[in-house]
């Protein structure tokens, strides 16, 4: 049989104080021109087009492409 171990468990409670930022951190959003959106959406209407493949090939989430469409 294995060596006897104590049934007591040790743990440490860590406390933290939340701090508010004076300014929200900057987010980098990609902006798409109207022409770029139209060109990408037109690809989805081609015969045999796969929305997910088209979206990912342009660095988009498929849901974003569905929203544009």
C-alpha positions as CSV (number, residue, x, y, z in Angstrom):
1,X,0.0,0.0,0.0
2,X,1.1,3.6,-0.6
3,X,2.5,5.8,2.1
4,X,-0.2,7.4,4.4
5,X,-0.8,11.1,3.5
6,X,-2.6,13.6,5.7
7,X,-6.2,14.4,4.9
8,X,-5.7,18.1,5.5
9,X,-5.3,20.3,2.5
10,X,-3.2,23.4,2.3
11,X,-4.3,26.3,0.2
12,X,-3.5,29.9,-0.1
13,X,-6.0,32.7,-0.6
14,X,-4.8,35.3,-2.9
15,X,-6.3,38.7,-2.7
16,X,-6.2,41.4,-5.4
17,X,-7.5,44.9,-5.6
18,X,-9.0,45.8,-8.9
19,X,-7.8,49.1,-10.4
20,X,-9.7,51.2,-12.9
21,X,-7.8,52.5,-15.9
22,X,-8.0,56.2,-16.7
23,X,-8.5,55.4,-20.3
24,X,-9.6,52.2,-22.1
25,X,-6.8,50.4,-23.9
26,X,-6.8,51.0,-27.6
27,X,-8.3,48.3,-29.8
28,X,-7.3,47.6,-33.3
29,X,-10.2,47.2,-35.5
30,X,-9.8,46.4,-39.2
31,X,-11.8,48.7,-41.4
32,X,-13.1,47.5,-44.7
33,X,-13.9,49.8,-47.6
34,X,-17.3,49.5,-49.2
35,X,-15.6,48.3,-52.4
36,X,-13.7,45.5,-50.5
37,X,-16.9,44.3,-48.7
38,X,-18.8,44.3,-52.0
39,X,-16.0,42.3,-53.7
40,X,-15.8,39.7,-50.9
41,X,-19.6,39.4,-50.8
42,X,-19.8,38.9,-54.6
43,X,-17.5,35.9,-54.2
44,X,-20.2,34.2,-52.1
45,X,-22.7,34.3,-55.0
46,X,-20.4,32.3,-57.3
47,X,-21.6,28.7,-58.1
48,X,-20.2,26.3,-55.5
49,X,-19.0,29.1,-53.2
50,X,-18.2,28.1,-49.6
51,X,-18.9,31.0,-47.2
52,X,-16.6,29.7,-44.5
53,X,-13.7,29.2,-46.9
54,X,-14.2,32.7,-48.4
55,X,-14.5,34.4,-45.0
56,X,-11.3,32.7,-43.6
57,X,-9.3,33.4,-46.8
58,X,-9.9,37.1,-46.1
59,X,-9.2,36.9,-42.4
60,X,-12.9,37.2,-41.4
61,X,-15.1,35.1,-39.2
62,X,-17.9,33.5,-41.2
63,X,-20.5,35.3,-39.1
64,X,-19.1,38.6,-40.1
65,X,-19.4,37.7,-43.8
66,X,-23.0,36.6,-43.2
67,X,-23.8,40.0,-41.6
68,X,-22.3,41.8,-44.6
69,X,-24.3,39.7,-46.9
